[in-house]
């Protein structure tokens, strides 16, 4: 990031400019410009005492805090400390400054300074959980054991939930019991290894016991537990499982068994060939200790699902649902969909009667529809539509409604429906199903895809629904920090906080981060944040025209619609020129090097060149898209060929026989390709409408000319 790392030398501190305010010897505007450009001279640690931190207030509220994010060369940590301290007064910046101060001091292991700051921290923060926790850590690492144990006991009393969820503190408490000579400290270590799933804190606990020479104080079976969990935590799962397996085949199984050890055993199932042994061990434990049967069924169900034994997983999940635990209803139905779609269709009425929040099941219901369509079970889709109509919102019902109507209209299903197919399409296209939001939603969801097609088939030319500007909402706790960072050009830091603090940042603050990212041509990061948070911003933010001039020119050169090329780049790379897929596809249009080489030869280029260069990649990608358009009969087929290859497309077409084009898309066996075509139709519609006066009817006729 363009941040400065050099500050003013000592002699500059005495300079002042008559008649205008200065900051550390510079006029305010000069300081601001040098701050951003990184052209301030160097500052050394010995100069810090001469700085006037009150002058920073001229930069606005929270300025000392925001300057602490800049790297400060030789002055580094001491200067950041003074900046934090300068902010410990006015809220909301004081709380942020204290949290950052604690973080930095703990990271630098400056425990003495944490203790020395006790008198400098305003009294109102003495009960602040992060501050009290840092004091426990400082006393612990300084081996002030009695004091640390006392403060930790008080912390447990005042913040029981936070401490229980903090494995670091639980480990400290366990170690302190040994250090302070409590008689039952060995039992505390056994509990620590038994009650929590294997993790990095177990490695530290084992190392502590080994280094301190304390392992001999444990019995053989206790050592087996400790070492087994430690090995799993270190990734040595085979050895760890063998130790635990022997332990739980012994006479003291119940003593060492808990939710934590059961989960540790499950971790060993990641090792090839061990899943069967883990399930067998679970079975023996369940027979011996029926009290753990329910939890073992839960863990076994997830293991079975992970290795593809979905029907067995369904049986276990279903038993948990029948015992009243609705948390497993989704897993039960999903496992059945993946193992037997006919059985899932038969169980659909049960699902509808049991699900409390239908939208939670939208993905698994979509998967059921996709699987039936792929195998051309059009009658099954119609049956499912009849069951779901009236029970789920339009977003879930759309594929069932559209495919059912089209199957009936084309003679693929003769199953009667409550409404004529044309009326179903009209309801869908006009957004008249419960939960619809009027016109077709603009984002590239399958709901938008089906509603757009239904609207066009109903002779209704829809327009994208306008997204509102960011509404007035209650500010989040972290909003002042995010907005302040942006005001100082610290976009990376603002993005990190927004990504990690969803509950503490409002949509307004997140929208400001998106705008800042777009302003720096960082469209991928902006779009990912925008889509993940579903921030209510205008359509132009959802569908930006990055690299506008190059894209427009090359689209015209290759006779490719500009709205289509923008849509393709958005889908392929989110406008990131350096995008690299796991398969090796590169750049804005995600070209494989071999494809790029062929395109370059066809264009008379000596070599593809640098595929991360936007203009080079767009030129080759636009040519390849145009080439696919020349070799196919529709934009939908061209996009399927671009994604999966022309050979696969032709094979799929032969297998589909005479299916209508829109239903052919449903039978494509590659989920990625099916979604690709659908998302690009909706994205093209938005780009076409926003920038090129392209209506839904014209767009659909180009995607599916025979519809």
TASULHU-V212699 format. One record per backbone hydrogen bond with DSSP energy under -1.0 kcal/mol. NH is the residue of the N-H (numbers start at 1). CO is the residue of the C=O. If there is no record, write none. Layout:
NH/CO
NH/CO
//
This chain:
3/1
12/9
13/10
15/12
20/17
23/26
26/23
28/21
31/27
32/28
33/29
34/30
35/31
36/32
37/33
38/34
39/34
47/44
48/45
50/47
51/48
56/53
57/54
58/55
59/56
60/57
63/60
66/62
67/63
68/64
69/66
70/67
75/72
76/73
79/75
80/76
81/77
82/78
83/79
84/80
85/81
86/82
87/84
88/85
89/87
94/90
96/92
97/93
98/94
99/95
100/96
101/97
102/98
103/99
104/100
105/101
106/102
107/103
108/104
110/105
111/109
114/110
115/111
116/112
117/113
118/115
121/117
125/122
126/123
128/125
132/128
133/129
134/130
135/131
136/132
137/133
138/134
139/135
140/136
141/137
142/138
143/140
144/139
145/143
148/144
149/145
150/146
151/147
152/148
153/149
154/150
155/151
156/152
157/153
158/154
159/155
163/159
164/160
165/161
166/163
170/166
171/167
172/168
173/169
174/170
175/171
176/172
177/173
178/174
179/175
180/176
181/178
182/177
185/182
188/184
189/185
190/186
191/187
192/188
193/189
194/190
195/191
202/199
204/200
205/201
206/202
207/203
208/204
209/205
210/206
211/207
212/208
213/210
214/209
217/214
218/215
223/219
224/220
225/221
226/222
227/223
228/224
229/225
230/226
231/227
232/228
233/229
234/230
235/232
236/231
237/235
240/236
241/237
242/238
243/239
244/240
245/241
246/242
247/243
248/244
250/247
256/252
262/258
263/259
264/260
265/261
266/262
267/263
269/266
270/267
271/268
274/271
278/274
279/275
280/276
281/277
282/278
283/279
284/280
285/281
286/282
287/283
288/284
289/285
292/289
293/290
296/292
297/293
298/294
299/295
300/296
301/297
302/298
303/299
304/300
305/301
306/302
307/303
308/305
309/304
310/308
313/309
314/310
315/311
316/312
317/313
318/314
319/315
320/316
321/317
322/318
324/321
325/320
326/324
328/325
329/326
332/328
333/329
334/330
335/331
336/332
337/333
338/334
340/336
344/340
345/341
346/342
347/343
351/347
352/348
353/349
354/350
355/351
360/357
361/358
362/359
365/361
366/362
367/363
368/364
369/365
370/366
371/367
372/368
373/369
374/370
375/371
376/373
377/372
378/376
381/377
382/378
383/379
384/380
385/381
386/382
387/383
388/384
389/385
391/388
392/388
394/434
396/393
397/393
398/394
401/397
402/398
403/399
404/400
405/401
406/402
407/403
408/404
409/405
410/406
412/407
413/407
424/420
425/421
426/422
427/423
428/424
429/425
430/426
431/428
432/427
436/433
445/443
449/445
450/446
451/447
452/448
453/449
454/450
455/451
456/452
457/453
458/454
459/456
460/455
462/460
465/440
478/504
479/476
482/478
483/479
484/480
485/481
486/482
487/483
489/486
490/485
491/489
494/490
495/491
496/492
497/493
498/494
499/495
500/496
501/497
504/501
510/506
511/507
512/508
513/509
514/510
515/511
516/512
517/513
518/514
519/515
521/518
522/517
526/522
527/523
528/524
529/525
530/526
531/527
532/528
533/529
535/530
537/535
541/538
543/539
551/547
552/548
553/549
554/550
555/551
556/552
557/553
558/554
560/555
565/561
566/562
567/563
568/564
569/565
570/566
571/567
572/568
573/569
574/570
576/573
579/576
581/585
584/581
586/591
587/579
590/587
591/586
596/592
597/593
598/594
599/595
600/596
601/597
602/598
603/599
604/601
605/600
613/610
617/613
618/614
619/615
620/616
621/617
622/618
623/619
624/620
625/621
626/622
627/623
628/624
629/625
630/626
631/627
635/702
636/703
638/634
639/635
640/636
641/637
642/638
643/639
644/640
645/641
649/645
650/646
651/647
652/648
653/649
654/650
655/651
656/652
659/656
664/660
665/661
667/664
668/665
674/670
675/671
676/672
677/673
678/674
679/675
680/676
681/677
682/678
683/679
684/680
685/681
686/682
687/683
688/684
689/685
690/686
691/687
692/688
694/688
699/695
700/696
701/697
702/698
703/699
704/700
707/704
//
